[in-house]
Amino acid sequence: MLVFASGDQIMKRTYQASKVRRARTHGFLVRMKTRGGRAVINARRAKGRKRLAV
């Protein structure tokens, strides 16, 4: 939460973007680690997705 000199408070946005965190959670290597993740990649390949993972 941000606090101003006057004492008023405003809420920060819930989503604070981070490329590293995004890749570690949803990246290609993470998908390839598990059977389910590989299924996701294969399904996206079959569908013809340009991007398979983040």
C-alpha positions in Angstrom: 0.0 0.0 0.0 1.2 3.5 -0.8 1.0 6.2 1.9 1.1 9.9 1.0 2.3 12.7 3.2 -1.3 13.8 3.8 -2.0 10.4 5.3 -4.2 9.2 2.4 -3.7 5.6 1.2 -4.2 4.1 -2.2 -4.1 0.4 -3.1 -1.4 -0.9 -5.5 -2.5 -3.1 -8.4 -2.5 -6.8 -7.7 -0.4 -7.7 -10.7 3.2 -6.4 -10.7 4.6 -7.7 -14.0 7.9 -9.6 -13.9 9.4 -11.4 -16.9 11.5 -13.7 -14.8 8.7 -14.8 -12.6 6.4 -15.3 -15.6 8.9 -17.5 -17.4 9.7 -19.6 -14.3 6.0 -20.3 -13.8 4.7 -20.6 -17.4 7.8 -21.0 -19.5 8.6 -23.8 -22.0 11.1 -25.5 -19.7 8.6 -25.7 -16.9 6.0 -27.2 -19.2 8.5 -29.8 -20.4 9.3 -31.0 -16.9 5.9 -32.8 -16.3 3.8 -35.1 -18.3 0.8 -32.7 -18.1 3.0 -29.8 -19.2 4.2 -31.8 -22.2 0.5 -32.5 -23.0 -0.1 -28.8 -23.0 2.7 -28.2 -25.4 1.6 -31.0 -27.7 -2.0 -29.7 -27.7 -0.8 -26.2 -28.7 1.4 -27.7 -31.4 -1.6 -29.7 -32.8 -3.7 -26.6 -32.8 -1.0 -24.7 -34.7 -0.2 -22.1 -32.1 2.6 -19.7 -33.1 3.7 -19.5 -29.4 3.8 -22.7 -27.5 4.7 -21.2 -24.1 5.6 -17.8 -22.7 
